[in-house]
Amino acid sequence: MIWKVALTVLVVIAVSVVAVAVLTDALIGEPDYSPPETTSPPASTPPSIPEESAEAEVSPSPSVIKNWEISNLRYTVIEKNDSWWKFSWQLSLKNNTSSIVDFFIYVNFLNRNGYIVDDDIENPSHFAPKEQRVIKGYALIDAELAPDVTDAEAEISRAYIVD
């Protein structure tokens, strides 16, 4: 008798899990957005893994995206230990508008297949009209994942005009 109750409970749980999965797919569906534009095109050949203290130049020529310009994205490993590697990065960002703008900058560290290994988010950077300057930051990447980093890309996730 107890095994029948246990079996019934298991069947009810299994059916509930399937129903939740189906309802979730129906409610969420496909996301209605396109991925953000980035400054680094997909690599046709995998770049070499940067040596410690060897700087990797990522975007040699400026790339104009909407009303801003990102150029000269570079990164290097400046510290390693058993837990993480410290990747220092810098890029040049220009506000091409005639307004004061706050930019949210994402720097993605990629593996040889172009997938994101880790990222760093630079919170709003306040830019005057036509201002250009170098933005710097760093990311601590798990020591097991860090050797897979072969490239980086920068993108503006949000830009707000300041009144």
C-alpha positions as CSV (number, residue, x, y, z in Angstrom):
1,M,0.0,0.0,0.0
2,I,2.8,2.5,0.9
3,W,4.6,1.8,-2.4
4,K,1.4,2.8,-4.3
5,V,1.2,6.1,-2.4
6,A,4.9,6.7,-3.0
7,L,4.5,5.9,-6.7
8,T,1.5,8.2,-7.0
9,V,3.5,11.1,-5.4
10,L,6.4,10.6,-7.8
11,V,4.1,10.6,-10.8
12,V,2.4,13.8,-9.6
13,I,5.8,15.5,-9.0
14,A,7.0,14.4,-12.5
15,V,3.9,15.7,-14.2
16,S,4.2,19.0,-12.2
17,V,7.8,19.5,-13.3
18,V,6.9,19.0,-17.0
19,A,3.9,21.3,-16.7
20,V,6.0,24.1,-15.1
21,A,8.6,23.7,-17.9
22,V,6.0,23.9,-20.6
23,L,4.2,26.9,-19.0
24,T,7.5,28.7,-18.5
25,D,8.5,28.3,-22.1
26,A,5.0,29.5,-23.2
27,L,5.1,32.6,-20.9
28,I,8.7,33.6,-21.6
29,G,9.1,32.5,-25.2
30,E,12.0,33.9,-27.2
31,P,13.5,37.1,-26.0
32,D,12.5,40.1,-28.1
33,Y,15.9,41.8,-28.4
34,S,19.0,41.8,-30.5
35,P,22.5,41.5,-29.0
36,P,24.4,44.7,-28.4
37,E,26.9,45.9,-31.0
38,T,30.5,45.4,-30.0
39,T,33.8,46.8,-31.0
40,S,35.5,43.5,-31.7
41,P,34.5,41.4,-34.7
42,P,34.5,37.6,-34.4
43,A,38.0,36.2,-34.9
44,S,38.5,34.0,-37.8
45,T,41.6,32.5,-36.3
46,P,42.1,32.1,-32.6
47,P,44.5,34.7,-31.2
48,S,47.3,33.5,-28.9
49,I,46.8,33.5,-25.2
50,P,48.5,36.6,-23.7
51,E,51.6,36.0,-21.6
52,E,51.7,37.5,-18.1
53,S,52.6,41.2,-18.4
54,A,52.2,41.0,-22.2
55,E,49.7,43.5,-23.3
56,A,47.0,42.5,-25.8
57,E,45.8,45.1,-28.3
58,V,42.2,44.4,-29.0
59,S,40.7,47.1,-31.2
60,P,43.4,48.8,-33.2
61,S,41.1,51.1,-35.1
62,P,38.2,53.2,-33.7
63,S,34.7,51.9,-34.1
64,V,31.9,54.3,-34.2
65,I,28.7,52.9,-32.6
66,K,25.7,55.2,-32.4
67,N,26.9,58.4,-30.7
68,W,30.1,57.2,-29.1
69,E,33.4,55.9,-30.2
70,I,35.4,53.1,-28.5
71,S,39.0,52.5,-29.4
72,N,42.3,51.1,-28.2
73,L,40.9,48.4,-25.9
74,R,43.9,46.7,-24.3
75,Y,44.3,44.3,-21.4
76,T,47.1,42.5,-19.6
77,V,47.5,40.1,-16.7
78,I,49.1,42.0,-13.8
79,E,48.8,39.5,-11.0
80,K,48.2,35.7,-10.6
81,N,47.5,33.5,-7.7
82,D,45.8,30.1,-7.1
83,S,42.4,31.7,-6.8
84,W,42.3,34.4,-9.5
85,W,44.2,36.3,-12.2
86,K,43.9,40.1,-12.2
87,F,43.3,41.4,-15.7
88,S,43.9,45.2,-16.0
89,W,42.3,46.9,-19.0
90,Q,42.0,50.3,-20.6
91,L,40.1,51.8,-23.5
92,S,39.5,55.2,-25.1
93,L,35.9,56.4,-25.2
94,K,34.6,59.5,-27.0
95,N,31.2,61.1,-26.6
96,N,30.3,62.2,-30.2
97,T,27.2,64.1,-29.1
98,S,26.6,67.7,-28.1
99,S,25.1,66.6,-24.8
100,I,26.5,65.5,-21.4
101,V,26.2,61.6,-21.4
102,D,26.6,58.9,-18.7
103,F,28.0,55.7,-20.2
104,F,27.8,52.2,-18.7
105,I,30.8,50.3,-20.1
106,Y,31.1,46.5,-20.3
107,V,34.4,44.8,-21.0
108,N,34.0,41.1,-21.9
109,F,36.9,38.7,-21.7
110,L,36.5,36.0,-24.4
111,N,37.8,32.5,-25.1
112,R,39.1,31.4,-28.5
113,N,35.6,30.6,-29.6
114,G,34.3,34.1,-28.9
115,Y,32.3,33.1,-25.7
116,I,32.4,35.3,-22.7
117,V,34.6,33.9,-19.9
118,D,34.1,36.8,-17.6
119,D,33.3,40.5,-17.7
120,D,33.8,43.8,-15.9
121,I,31.3,46.6,-15.7
122,E,32.4,50.2,-15.3
123,N,29.6,52.1,-13.8
124,P,28.5,55.4,-15.2
125,S,31.2,57.5,-16.6
126,H,30.2,61.1,-17.0
127,F,31.3,62.6,-20.3
128,A,31.0,66.2,-21.5
129,P,30.0,67.0,-25.1
130,K,32.7,65.8,-27.5
131,E,34.9,64.7,-24.6
132,Q,37.3,61.8,-25.1
133,R,39.3,60.1,-22.4
134,V,40.9,56.8,-21.3
135,I,38.9,54.6,-19.0
136,K,40.7,52.0,-16.9
137,G,39.6,49.1,-14.8
138,Y,40.4,45.5,-13.8
139,A,38.7,42.1,-13.5
140,L,39.5,39.3,-11.1
141,I,39.0,36.1,-13.2
142,D,38.9,32.6,-11.6
143,A,42.3,30.9,-11.9
144,E,40.7,27.9,-13.7
145,L,39.0,30.1,-16.3
146,A,41.7,32.8,-16.8
147,P,44.0,30.8,-19.1
148,D,41.1,30.5,-21.6
149,V,41.0,34.3,-22.1
150,T,42.3,35.1,-25.6
151,D,40.5,38.3,-26.5
152,A,38.3,41.1,-25.2
153,E,35.6,43.3,-26.4
154,A,34.0,46.5,-25.1
155,E,30.4,47.6,-25.4
156,I,28.2,50.4,-24.2
157,S,25.3,48.8,-22.4
158,R,23.4,52.0,-21.7
159,A,24.0,55.7,-22.4
160,Y,21.9,58.4,-20.7
161,I,21.8,62.1,-21.7
162,V,22.2,64.2,-18.6
163,D,19.9,67.3,-18.4
